[in-house]
């Protein structure tokens, strides 16, 4: 067909058949193509284009929200992660101002039903600025990544199970030094986030995350008890196990 010649056919929207552009009804299914036969110009082309030949309107996005990029969903702010880190920083300032109150927030050897809540407060307490910096930095990074993927409730649950749960387990194994800090919480968040990438790497597939950087963070947190007495090794190992066990169902849930 030449560029100036008439259209050879149109497509019936009902049955998809190719039919003449000059008829009003489809001969195959009887679908109404147009109200009346088109008028022809001198070259034999219809003066008005059939509806089946009209271009569909271009798709358009709705009004953009503030800070939104067209076609890309805005990530929710990590409020839960920020609240956990902020609570730890505020308690650090408070305990530095009144060091005598450390005994009210740390996990000691005699953790029992009368002071079980010390396991919940000790995960927010720090006696060493270096320990606090490394641990809270890891919590901020991996908590934020997990909150983007699974929401705030998963982050809070892993923080408490890995952190407070790890300190509780450490008290049952016997403590020679008061235990505090969130090394178990940080390792739980780190491990839960890394499980999907570890599964993909095991299958020989390329992963988006930096597993080398994750490994450095994990090693640093696991070795922290060698430099800081308050960072308990049992609490850290418990948090790591909690993160790995929780990461498996979370990875399947994210895949679905």
C-alpha positions in Angstrom: 0.0 0.0 0.0 1.4 3.4 -0.9 1.6 6.2 1.7 -1.1 8.1 -0.2 -3.5 5.2 -0.9 -6.6 4.3 1.1 -6.5 2.1 4.2 -7.0 -1.6 3.3 -8.7 -2.7 6.5 -9.5 -2.0 10.1 -9.6 -4.3 13.1 -13.0 -5.3 14.6 -12.8 -4.7 18.4 -15.2 -7.5 19.1 -13.8 -10.5 17.1 -10.4 -9.1 16.0 -11.1 -9.7 12.3 -9.7 -7.6 9.5 -12.6 -5.9 7.7 -13.1 -3.1 5.2 -12.9 0.5 6.5 -15.9 1.3 4.4 -18.6 -0.8 6.1 -20.6 -0.1 9.2 -20.9 -3.6 10.6 -18.5 -6.5 11.0 -19.5 -9.3 8.6 -18.1 -12.0 10.9 -19.7 -11.1 14.3 -22.1 -8.3 13.5 -20.4 -5.8 15.8 -21.3 -2.1 15.0 -18.1 -0.5 13.7 -19.4 3.0 13.0 -22.8 4.8 12.8 -22.6 5.5 9.0 -20.4 4.7 6.0 -17.5 7.1 5.7 -17.4 9.8 3.1 -14.6 9.5 0.6 -12.3 12.2 -0.8 -11.0 12.5 -4.3 -8.2 10.0 -3.6 -10.6 7.4 -2.3 -9.6 7.8 1.4 -12.2 8.3 4.1 -12.5 11.9 5.2 -12.8 11.0 8.9 -10.7 8.1 10.3 -12.6 5.1 11.6 -12.7 4.8 15.4 -10.7 1.6 15.2 -7.9 3.6 13.5 -7.8 6.4 16.0 -4.7 6.5 18.3 -5.2 5.4 21.8 -4.6 8.2 24.4 -1.1 8.2 25.8 -0.9 6.6 29.3 -0.2 9.2 32.0 0.6 9.0 35.7 -1.5 10.6 38.3 -0.4 13.7 40.2 2.9 13.2 41.8 3.4 13.5 45.5 6.0 15.7 47.0 9.5 14.4 46.4 8.3 11.6 44.1 10.0 10.6 40.8 7.7 9.7 37.9 7.2 5.9 37.8 9.1 5.2 41.1 7.4 4.6 44.4 8.5 6.7 47.3 10.0 4.6 50.1 8.5 5.0 53.5 10.7 6.7 56.1 12.4 4.4 58.6 10.6 5.7 61.7 11.0 2.5 63.7 14.8 2.3 63.1 15.2 6.0 63.8 13.3 5.6 67.1 15.4 2.7 68.2 18.7 4.5 67.5 17.4 7.7 69.1 16.4 5.9 72.3 19.8 4.4 72.6 21.5 7.8 72.1 19.3 9.5 74.7 20.0 6.7 77.2 23.7 7.0 76.5 23.6 10.7 77.3 21.6 10.1 80.4 23.9 7.4 81.8 27.0 9.5 81.0 25.4 12.3 83.1 24.6 9.8 86.0 26.9 6.8 85.8 25.5 5.4 89.1 22.3 4.4 87.2 24.1 1.9 85.0 23.2 -0.9 87.5 19.5 -0.2 86.8 19.9 -0.8 83.0 22.4 -3.7 82.7 22.0 -7.4 82.8 23.8 -9.0 85.7 24.3 -12.6 86.7 21.2 -12.7 88.9 18.6 -12.0 86.2 15.4 -13.4 87.4 11.6 -12.8 87.6 12.2 -9.7 89.8 14.4 -7.9 87.3 13.7 -9.5 84.0 13.0 -6.2 82.4 16.8 -5.4 82.6 17.2 -7.4 79.4 14.9 -4.9 77.7 16.7 -1.8 79.0 20.2 -3.2 78.6 19.9 -3.5 74.8 19.6 0.4 74.7 22.4 1.1 77.1 26.1 1.6 76.3 29.2 2.3 78.4 31.7 2.7 75.5 31.3 5.4 72.8 33.1 3.2 70.3 30.9 0.2 71.0 27.8 2.5 70.7 29.0 4.0 67.4 29.7 0.7 65.6 26.6 -1.0 66.9 24.1 1.8 66.3 25.6 2.4 62.9 24.9 -1.2 62.0 21.4 -1.0 63.4 20.7 2.2 61.5 21.9 0.7 58.1 20.4 -2.8 58.3 17.3 -1.7 60.2 16.6 0.9 57.5 17.1 -1.7 54.7 14.9 -4.2 56.5 12.2 -1.6 57.2 12.0 -0.8 53.5 11.6 -4.4 52.6 9.3 -5.7 55.4 8.0 -2.7 57.4 8.6 -1.4 61.0 7.2 -4.4 63.0 9.8 -6.8 61.7 12.6 -4.4 62.6 11.3 -3.9 66.2 10.7 -7.7 66.6 14.2 -8.6 65.5 15.7 -5.9 67.6 14.0 -7.2 70.7 14.5 -10.9 70.0 18.1 -10.6 68.9 19.1 -7.9 71.4 17.0 -8.5 74.6 16.7 -12.2 73.9 20.5 -12.5 73.4 21.2 -10.8 76.7 18.7 -13.0 78.5 20.4 -16.1 77.1 23.8 -14.7 78.1 22.6 -14.3 81.7 21.5 -18.0 81.8 24.9 -19.1 80.7 26.6 -17.2 83.5 28.1 -13.7 83.4 31.5 -12.7 84.7 30.9 -9.1 83.7 27.7 -6.9 83.3 26.3 -7.2 79.8 24.7 -4.4 77.9 24.4 -3.0 74.4 22.7 -4.1 71.1 25.4 -6.2 69.4 22.9 -9.1 69.3 20.2 -6.8 67.9 22.6 -5.5 65.2 23.6 -9.0 64.2 20.0 -10.1 64.1 19.1 -7.3 61.7 22.2 -7.8 59.6 21.7 -11.5 59.2 18.0 -11.3 58.4 18.7 -8.7 55.7 21.6 -10.8 54.2 19.8 -14.1 54.0 18.1 -13.5 50.6 21.5 -12.4 49.0 23.2 -15.4 50.6 20.6 -17.7 49.1 21.0 -16.2 45.6 24.8 -16.4 45.9 24.6 -20.0 46.8 22.6 -20.6 43.6 25.4 -19.0 41.6 23.3 -15.9 40.8 24.5 -12.3 40.9 23.3 -10.3 44.0 22.7 -6.6 44.4 24.0 -6.3 48.0 27.6 -6.0 49.1 28.1 -9.3 50.9 31.8 -8.4 51.5 30.8 -5.3 53.4 28.1 -7.2 55.3 30.7 -9.8 56.3 33.1 -7.1 57.6 30.3 -5.6 59.7 29.3 -9.1 61.1 33.0 -9.9 61.9 33.4 -6.6 63.7 30.3 -7.1 65.8 31.2 -10.7 66.7 34.7 -9.7 67.8 33.5 -6.7 69.7 33.6 -8.6 73.1 37.3 -8.9 72.7 37.7 -5.1 73.0 34.6 -4.2 75.1 33.8 -6.2 78.2 30.1 -5.1 78.1 29.6 -6.6 74.6 28.7 -10.2 75.4 29.8 -12.9 72.9 26.8 -15.2 73.7 24.4 -12.3 73.2 25.9 -11.6 69.8 25.9 -15.2 68.7 22.3 -15.5 69.8 21.3 -12.5 67.8 23.1 -13.9 64.7 21.2 -17.2 65.0 17.8 -15.3 65.5 18.5 -13.2 62.3 19.4 -16.3 60.2 16.3 -18.2 61.3 14.0 -15.3 60.8 15.6 -14.4 57.5 14.5 -17.7 55.8 10.7 -17.1 56.1 11.1 -13.4 55.4 13.0 -14.2 52.2 10.2 -16.4 51.0 7.6 -13.8 51.9 9.4 -11.1 50.0 9.7 -13.4 47.0 5.9 -14.0 47.0 
